[in-house]
Amino acid sequence: MSVLVALLVVAGTGLPVAGVAPQSAVSDGGGAGSPEHAATSTAVNDTEREMVDSDGDGLADEVELEDLGTAPNRTDTDGDGYPDGMEVRCTGMLPDADPLRTDIYVEVDAAGPEMLSDDVRRSVRETFADAPVSNPDGSTGIDVHLVTNDTGLDANGTVYSKPRDGPRNDIYDFRSTHFDHRDAGYYYVLLADDVAYAGDDYYVGAGRPGIAALEPFDATRITASLFMHEFGHAVGLNAHQDGIDERRYSTDEYDSVMNYNGLYTQLTYSDGTDSVGRDEWTYVAEDRYRPAVSCAANGTCASVCA
């Protein structure tokens, strides 16, 4: 989509506005994956599975202590919502997961032919990788996994951020029909040619806990920044919080893509050292809204676990 489409003049920027519902939800978060720890999953055999598993995460205490370096008395060592055993074994559902780093998984669908470009995906991944948050293995950063799924989905006109009568005209229609990772703690992001927030197609993006929709643009930085903004809403950074979706702070006072003065010019969230003082990266890593990982409890992940 050209940047000239759906432009609107906001504080002289001439750039489109993103929307968010004033909702909030808080839960624990964290986790990411390295090749070293991913490789250890092949060392788990049937004999080890029968050994003592104090925390019930599906990994024997001896394996956690001697091979993985995870905590045998903590189900989720890195606190990202995925049990250690699931991160080690469920390589189909959680590709490249690491029980000692912060992982975030996102299913991305497209109502239309345009998917996130390689440059946009790289920008988003690098932004999360540079996050100033610590992991149990001594590293910093967050591994965000953007799992491309369906493209060319048929939208019935504008895709709205709230449920509407009729098929294929709101983001919930697409999530209920095409979301393949709904039980595995994934966020759901939909790209569409025309997105409306709160019934108004003046906006080009919308985000609610666990879900977001946005219009892709030709410019890498604009699309990546819009993605980061709407995904911020999906993890629980909401408009009722000081400075979010506002222009009353400069980017020096509130250094975040959630600030409308930072939207389209930067990608990162605040680290809490500005005047507003909200450490959004720590919130994303530890306290973000997280979709449920229900398949780990009821066994439906088994078919995608290596």
Buried (B, 14 or more C-beta within 10 A) or exposed (E): BEBEEBBEEBEEBEBBBBBBBEBEBEBEBBBBBBEEBBEBBEEBEEEBBEEEBBBEBBBBBEBBEEBBBBBBEBBBBBBBBBBBBBBBBBBEBBBBBBBBBBBBBBBBBBBBEBBBBEEBBBBBBEBBBEBBBBBBBEBBBBBBBBBEBBBEBEBEEBBBBBEBEEEBBBBBBBBEEBBBBBBBBBBBBBBBBBBBBBEEBBBBBBBBBBBBBBBBBEBBBBBBBBBBBBBBBBBBBBBEBEBBBBBEBEBEEBBBBBBBBBBBBBBBBBBBEBEBEBBBBBBBBBBBBBBBBEBBEEEEBEEBBE
